[in-house]
Amino acid sequence: MSKKFENNIGIKVPELMMPKKGVDLTKWAVVACDQYTSQPDYWNECERIVGDAPSTLRLMLPEIYLEKPGEAERIAEIRKTMDEYVKTGILENRGEGFVFTRRTVDGKTRNGLVVALDLECYDYSKGSTTLIRATEGTIVERIPPRLRIREAATVELPHIIVLIDDEQKTVIEPLAEKLDKAEQLYDFELMQAGGHVEGWLINDEAMIKGVIDGIIGLVDENKYGQKMPPLLFAMGDGNHSFATAKANWEKLKATLPEEERADHPARYALVELENVHDDGIVFEPIHRVIFNINAPAFIEALEAELEKQNGNASVQYFDCPNCMASAMKELKKGTHAIPFCMENKLGMIVVEKPAAQLEVGTLQNALDVLLKKTEGAVIDYIHGEDVVNELGTKPSNMGFLLPPMAKGDLFKTVVFDGALPRKTFSMGEAHEKRYYLECRKISK
């Protein structure tokens, strides 16, 4: 990184790699690997669309295949393809710079900025006070299988979205007025209802300095009314991928002499920064579906566990969704109501005096206990009520619907209360997630 851009806020100007001219970008860009994990038809359609064309589908492992037969062979093929794309020039070095990106999907447009963040400034542990923090609980057991993919990889490609709390819109938004000075890198339709995406290379020194100065201006220990260690970057999507990058760096760092640690490419991770106040960002709830259970027995055991944890809990059944919606309106303020579905049944769990702040915490705390006791039970985290209703009403399954949280509360809540319950929110539904596009070398 050029000396002129050095800073103490964890930002690095990355050396970017992009597909060469002529690569079909609609086939190149594929949605984040942790989406559609219970929907093999989606990934089969990706295979059909991509065919033999160069694609990020060959550089990542959809998590539907994670820890399944053939995983090792898939990972070996990923590494081979990374090397091939670099060696044959399918991936070209575009030099140092940020990428200003604009994504439009389902009538919403949001802006972002692709940068690299210093993993030394990140700690996902509970009570962390680093500049970069997890917003939700990190499941350390999810790191090792992902680490098998990252270690020995020569290239990284991000689906990670990191949020900044820039209410005055001083960092990303001003770049939109200067795009005539930047080279447009891409402008195309994303596959499988992903919408439209555009990107511009930001390599002008004044524009880069303006971004870094703007981020420095967000550092304020008293930002939320009380002196607290500043939270500059909050994980929006892809926390486990970022945590995996951190684990990989810590492992590699231990083998390096001190002089190589300061600027080794694996010390940094490529992410897209987005402003939580961007009008195009909507926080969607993440629902739950439980598989391989006796649903009536499971809900009975769940009611008992919720009562144990909260002092009271009840399960109510309804003949129609409207009946349930009317009943929810009659509940006392502060009551947690969690709708659920199973085969031929619709209902809601009611907890009048919840121990947790959010419905997701009330439910997840009980599910964590119950899933350990229920042999064969599997949980999946789902975007979209329609998918929950489809999967949750199948035999031996059960679905739970959760409400969204207010996005403006995110930073303050994390600063004062620490990480939220895992899978509390999502920035859009599955097809709105980030698609792999830009790349960066992480090996010397």
QUIWO-V928552 format. One line per field, one symbol per residue. ss: DSSP state (H for helix, E for strand, C for the rest). phi: phi as a letter, one per 40 degrees, with the letter a starting at -180 (. if undefined). A space follows every 10 residues. Layout:
ss->???
phi->???
This chain:
ss->CCHHHCCCCC EECCEEEEEC CCCCHHHHCC ECCCCCCCCH HHHHHHHHHH CCCCCHHHCC CCHHHCCCCC HHHHHHHHHH HHHHHHHCCC EEEEEECEEE EEEEECCEEE EEEEEEEEHH HECCCCCCCC CEECCECCCH HHHHHHHHHH CCCCEECCCC EEEECCCCCC CCHHHHHHHH HCEEEEEEEC CCCCCEEEEE EECCHHHHHH HHHHHHCCCC CCCCCCCCCC CCEEEEECHH HHHHHHHHHH HHHCCCCHHH HCCCHHHEEE EEEEECCCCC CCEEECEEEE ECCCHHHHHH HHHHHHHHHH CCCEEEECCC HHHHHHHHHC CCCCCEEEEE EECCEEEEEE ECCCCCCCHH HHHHHHHHHH HHHCCCCEEE EECCHHHHHH HHCCCCCEEE CCCCCCHHHH HHHHHHHCCE CCCCEEECCH HHCCECCCEE ECCC
phi->.ddcbcabbg cbccccbbcc dhcccccccb cdccbfcbbc dccccddccc fccdacdcba bdccbcfbdg dccccccccc cdccccccgc bbcbgcicbc bbbbafgbbb baacbbbccc cbacccgdbc cbbccbdccc cccdcccccc cgccbbacbc bbcbbbccfb bcddcccbcc cbcccaaacc cfgcgbbbab cbbccccccc cccccdccca cbdbgacadc bcbbccbgdc cccccccccc ccdccbcdcc ccbcdccbbc abcbcdcccc cbcbcbcbbb bgbcddcccc ccdccccccb gaaabbbbca dccccccccc cccgccbbca badgabaacb bcbccccbdc cdcccccdcc cccbcgcbbb bbchcccccc ccccdgbabb bbccbccccc ccccccbgcc dcfcabcgcd ccccccacba cbbc
